[in-house]
Amino acid sequence: MANRTVKDAHTIKGTNPQYLIEKIVRTRIYESKYWKEECFALTAELLVDKALELKYIGGVYGGNVKPTPFLCLLLKMLQIQPAKDIIVEFIAQQEYKYARALGAMYMRLTGTALDCYKYLEPLYLDYRKLKRQNRMGVVDLVHVDEFVEELLTEERLFDTILPRIQKRHILEINSELEPRLSALVDGDVEDMESSEEEGEFKDSHKSSGAPPSDAKANYRDWDRPRRSASPRFRRSRSPPRRRGGSKDRDQRKDRDRERDRDRDRKDKDREKRRRRSHSKEDERKRHKRDEKDVDSHHHHRSRKGHRELM
């Protein structure tokens, strides 16, 4: 009874919402300690408190396939199917980033293509870091905007197959979605407009013949990149590149190759000499053995002839 979907739940993608999680992973979740202790008899209100306690995101990990609390709560949301307003509030709030990631994952599994682009694309402006646990149990860092990019572009995430959604340009062609403007493009447009205004201001002063009093103070070289005000975000200067580096690298490789070739040649010569010395020594031993046999044969015949004479 505790693992069944609620009676008034709607089918998603034509199937039971819990079936969006693969059966093997779903069975492991049902057998996990977190599911039995923390997810038993959870309602939508209590689920919010559990989501706020999340410390990292992830799927399954370890050799015996243990589910993370993030995946357990995701299956619980598919089981009780909370209202859409609660999911939208999960995504819209900015204080708890892991609850936002949980709401984004649920929206990607259950929402339409229009809802996915409408509610998830604003998260591209969230650059906070998330702790993500991989299958080896190691925790690494990922940003919220990178996580949202994986939700909208990848076919599988956290050992869960993501349902297919329409491409964004198709929705734009059908006039169901407005073209998305990047924040970087907006910033470039503002810089271009401000530069054009400054150019017009300078041209007007040149035509009048009277230079402005604060021209030097307001002057800015637009060809030079803008530096960050905080020294924390300044880029470290890379060491100057040496000219002809590729040529030196090729020469170094040729020298190493020639050295290896000489070493192989010396090893082969040493092996030949060793075999030749062994063959000569065997020939010498064989010759001594033949001489000994001949001497013993002559000695035997001489003794036999002497016995006959007597």
TAMOWO-V249700 format. One record per residue. N is the residue number from 1. RES is the residue in one letter. PSI is psi as a letter, one per 30 degrees, with the letter a starting at -180 (NA if undefined). NEAR is the number of other C-alpha atoms within 12 Angstrom. Layout:
n:N res:RES psi:PSI near:NEAR
n:N res:RES psi:PSI near:NEAR
//
This chain:
n:1 res:M psi:e near:10
n:2 res:A psi:f near:17
n:3 res:N psi:g near:25
n:4 res:R psi:l near:22
n:5 res:T psi:k near:24
n:6 res:V psi:l near:23
n:7 res:K psi:e near:13
n:8 res:D psi:g near:14
n:9 res:A psi:k near:19
n:10 res:H psi:k near:20
n:11 res:T psi:k near:20
n:12 res:I psi:k near:22
n:13 res:K psi:h near:20
n:14 res:G psi:g near:12
n:15 res:T psi:l near:16
n:16 res:N psi:k near:24
n:17 res:P psi:e near:33
n:18 res:Q psi:f near:38
n:19 res:Y psi:f near:29
n:20 res:L psi:f near:32
n:21 res:I psi:k near:37
n:22 res:E psi:l near:23
n:23 res:K psi:e near:16
n:24 res:I psi:e near:19
n:25 res:V psi:e near:29
n:26 res:R psi:e near:34
n:27 res:T psi:e near:21
n:28 res:R psi:e near:27
n:29 res:I psi:e near:36
n:30 res:Y psi:e near:32
n:31 res:E psi:f near:21
n:32 res:S psi:l near:24
n:33 res:K psi:e near:17
n:34 res:Y psi:e near:22
n:35 res:W psi:e near:30
n:36 res:K psi:e near:20
n:37 res:E psi:e near:17
n:38 res:E psi:f near:24
n:39 res:C psi:g near:34
n:40 res:F psi:k near:24
n:41 res:A psi:h near:22
n:42 res:L psi:k near:28
n:43 res:T psi:l near:22
n:44 res:A psi:e near:25
n:45 res:E psi:e near:17
n:46 res:L psi:f near:20
n:47 res:L psi:e near:35
n:48 res:V psi:e near:28
n:49 res:D psi:e near:19
n:50 res:K psi:e near:30
n:51 res:A psi:e near:36
n:52 res:L psi:f near:26
n:53 res:E psi:f near:20
n:54 res:L psi:k near:28
n:55 res:K psi:f near:23
n:56 res:Y psi:l near:31
n:57 res:I psi:l near:44
n:58 res:G psi:l near:38
n:59 res:G psi:c near:39
n:60 res:V psi:l near:35
n:61 res:Y psi:l near:26
n:62 res:G psi:l near:16
n:63 res:G psi:f near:10
n:64 res:N psi:g near:16
n:65 res:V psi:i near:22
n:66 res:K psi:k near:32
n:67 res:P psi:k near:38
n:68 res:T psi:l near:35
n:69 res:P psi:e near:38
n:70 res:F psi:e near:40
n:71 res:L psi:e near:44
n:72 res:C psi:e near:43
n:73 res:L psi:e near:47
n:74 res:L psi:e near:46
n:75 res:L psi:e near:43
n:76 res:K psi:e near:43
n:77 res:M psi:e near:42
n:78 res:L psi:f near:41
n:79 res:Q psi:e near:39
n:80 res:I psi:f near:31
n:81 res:Q psi:i near:36
n:82 res:P psi:l near:34
n:83 res:A psi:l near:23
n:84 res:K psi:e near:20
n:85 res:D psi:e near:15
n:86 res:I psi:e near:25
n:87 res:I psi:e near:37
n:88 res:V psi:e near:28
n:89 res:E psi:e near:23
n:90 res:F psi:e near:34
n:91 res:I psi:e near:36
n:92 res:A psi:e near:25
n:93 res:Q psi:k near:23
n:94 res:Q psi:f near:22
n:95 res:E psi:e near:15
n:96 res:Y psi:j near:28
n:97 res:K psi:e near:33
n:98 res:Y psi:e near:39
n:99 res:A psi:e near:37
n:100 res:R psi:e near:39
n:101 res:A psi:e near:51
n:102 res:L psi:e near:50
n:103 res:G psi:e near:46
n:104 res:A psi:e near:43
n:105 res:M psi:e near:45
n:106 res:Y psi:e near:45
n:107 res:M psi:e near:42
n:108 res:R psi:e near:45
n:109 res:L psi:e near:37
n:110 res:T psi:f near:39
n:111 res:G psi:l near:33
n:112 res:T psi:l near:23
n:113 res:A psi:e near:31
n:114 res:L psi:e near:27
n:115 res:D psi:e near:28
n:116 res:C psi:e near:37
n:117 res:Y psi:e near:33
n:118 res:K psi:e near:27
n:119 res:Y psi:f near:32
n:120 res:L psi:e near:39
n:121 res:E psi:e near:36
n:122 res:P psi:f near:26
n:123 res:L psi:f near:31
n:124 res:Y psi:f near:27
n:125 res:L psi:g near:20
n:126 res:D psi:j near:28
n:127 res:Y psi:g near:18
n:128 res:R psi:l near:23
n:129 res:K psi:k near:21
n:130 res:L psi:k near:29
n:131 res:K psi:k near:24
n:132 res:R psi:k near:33
n:133 res:Q psi:k near:27
n:134 res:N psi:a near:25
n:135 res:R psi:f near:23
n:136 res:M psi:f near:17
n:137 res:G psi:g near:22
n:138 res:V psi:k near:17
n:139 res:V psi:k near:19
n:140 res:D psi:l near:17
n:141 res:L psi:k near:19
n:142 res:V psi:k near:26
n:143 res:H psi:l near:24
n:144 res:V psi:e near:35
n:145 res:D psi:e near:25
n:146 res:E psi:e near:25
n:147 res:F psi:e near:37
n:148 res:V psi:e near:36
n:149 res:E psi:e near:27
n:150 res:E psi:e near:24
n:151 res:L psi:e near:36
n:152 res:L psi:f near:37
n:153 res:T psi:e near:24
n:154 res:E psi:l near:20
n:155 res:E psi:f near:18
n:156 res:R psi:k near:21
n:157 res:L psi:k near:28
n:158 res:F psi:h near:31
n:159 res:D psi:g near:26
n:160 res:T psi:k near:30
n:161 res:I psi:k near:21
n:162 res:L psi:k near:29
n:163 res:P psi:k near:31
n:164 res:R psi:k near:20
n:165 res:I psi:l near:26
n:166 res:Q psi:l near:22
n:167 res:K psi:l near:19
n:168 res:R psi:e near:24
n:169 res:H psi:f near:18
n:170 res:I psi:e near:16
n:171 res:L psi:e near:22
n:172 res:E psi:e near:17
n:173 res:I psi:e near:13
n:174 res:N psi:g near:14
n:175 res:S psi:g near:12
n:176 res:E psi:f near:18
n:177 res:L psi:k near:21
n:178 res:E psi:k near:17
n:179 res:P psi:k near:17
n:180 res:R psi:k near:18
n:181 res:L psi:k near:15
n:182 res:S psi:l near:14
n:183 res:A psi:e near:15
n:184 res:L psi:e near:13
n:185 res:V psi:e near:12
n:186 res:D psi:e near:13
n:187 res:G psi:e near:13
n:188 res:D psi:e near:15
n:189 res:V psi:e near:15
n:190 res:E psi:e near:14
n:191 res:D psi:e near:19
n:192 res:M psi:e near:16
n:193 res:E psi:e near:14
n:194 res:S psi:e near:16
n:195 res:S psi:e near:20
n:196 res:E psi:e near:15
n:197 res:E psi:e near:14
n:198 res:E psi:e near:20
n:199 res:G psi:e near:19
n:200 res:E psi:e near:14
n:201 res:F psi:e near:20
n:202 res:K psi:e near:23
n:203 res:D psi:e near:16
n:204 res:S psi:e near:15
n:205 res:H psi:e near:17
n:206 res:K psi:e near:14
n:207 res:S psi:e near:12
n:208 res:S psi:f near:11
n:209 res:G psi:f near:10
n:210 res:A psi:j near:14
n:211 res:P psi:k near:15
n:212 res:P psi:k near:18
n:213 res:S psi:e near:11
n:214 res:D psi:h near:12
n:215 res:A psi:e near:16
n:216 res:K psi:e near:11
n:217 res:A psi:e near:9
n:218 res:N psi:g near:14
n:219 res:Y psi:k near:15
n:220 res:R psi:k near:17
n:221 res:D psi:j near:13
n:222 res:W psi:f near:17
n:223 res:D psi:f near:9
n:224 res:R psi:k near:7
n:225 res:P psi:k near:11
n:226 res:R psi:k near:12
n:227 res:R psi:l near:12
n:228 res:S psi:k near:10
n:229 res:A psi:f near:9
n:230 res:S psi:k near:8
n:231 res:P psi:f near:9
n:232 res:R psi:e near:9
n:233 res:F psi:g near:9
n:234 res:R psi:k near:12
n:235 res:R psi:k near:13
n:236 res:S psi:k near:8
n:237 res:R psi:k near:7
n:238 res:S psi:k near:7
n:239 res:P psi:k near:6
n:240 res:P psi:k near:7
n:241 res:R psi:k near:9
n:242 res:R psi:k near:11
n:243 res:R psi:k near:9
n:244 res:G psi:g near:10
n:245 res:G psi:e near:12
n:246 res:S psi:e near:12
n:247 res:K psi:e near:12
n:248 res:D psi:e near:13
n:249 res:R psi:e near:14
n:250 res:D psi:e near:13
n:251 res:Q psi:e near:14
n:252 res:R psi:e near:14
n:253 res:K psi:e near:14
n:254 res:D psi:e near:14
n:255 res:R psi:e near:14
n:256 res:D psi:e near:14
n:257 res:R psi:e near:14
n:258 res:E psi:e near:14
n:259 res:R psi:e near:14
n:260 res:D psi:e near:14
n:261 res:R psi:e near:14
n:262 res:D psi:e near:14
n:263 res:R psi:e near:14
n:264 res:D psi:e near:14
n:265 res:R psi:e near:14
n:266 res:K psi:e near:14
n:267 res:D psi:e near:14
n:268 res:K psi:e near:14
n:269 res:D psi:e near:14
n:270 res:R psi:e near:14
n:271 res:E psi:e near:14
n:272 res:K psi:e near:14
n:273 res:R psi:e near:14
n:274 res:R psi:e near:14
n:275 res:R psi:e near:14
n:276 res:R psi:e near:14
n:277 res:S psi:e near:14
n:278 res:H psi:e near:14
n:279 res:S psi:e near:14
n:280 res:K psi:e near:14
n:281 res:E psi:e near:14
n:282 res:D psi:e near:14
n:283 res:E psi:e near:14
n:284 res:R psi:e near:14
n:285 res:K psi:e near:14
n:286 res:R psi:e near:14
n:287 res:H psi:e near:14
n:288 res:K psi:e near:14
n:289 res:R psi:e near:14
n:290 res:D psi:e near:14
n:291 res:E psi:e near:14
n:292 res:K psi:e near:14
n:293 res:D psi:e near:14
n:294 res:V psi:e near:14
n:295 res:D psi:e near:14
n:296 res:S psi:e near:14
n:297 res:H psi:e near:14
n:298 res:H psi:e near:14
n:299 res:H psi:e near:14
n:300 res:H psi:e near:14
n:301 res:R psi:e near:14
n:302 res:S psi:e near:14
n:303 res:R psi:e near:14
n:304 res:K psi:e near:13
n:305 res:G psi:e near:12
n:306 res:H psi:e near:11
n:307 res:R psi:e near:10
n:308 res:E psi:e near:9
n:309 res:L psi:e near:8
n:310 res:M psi:NA near:7
//
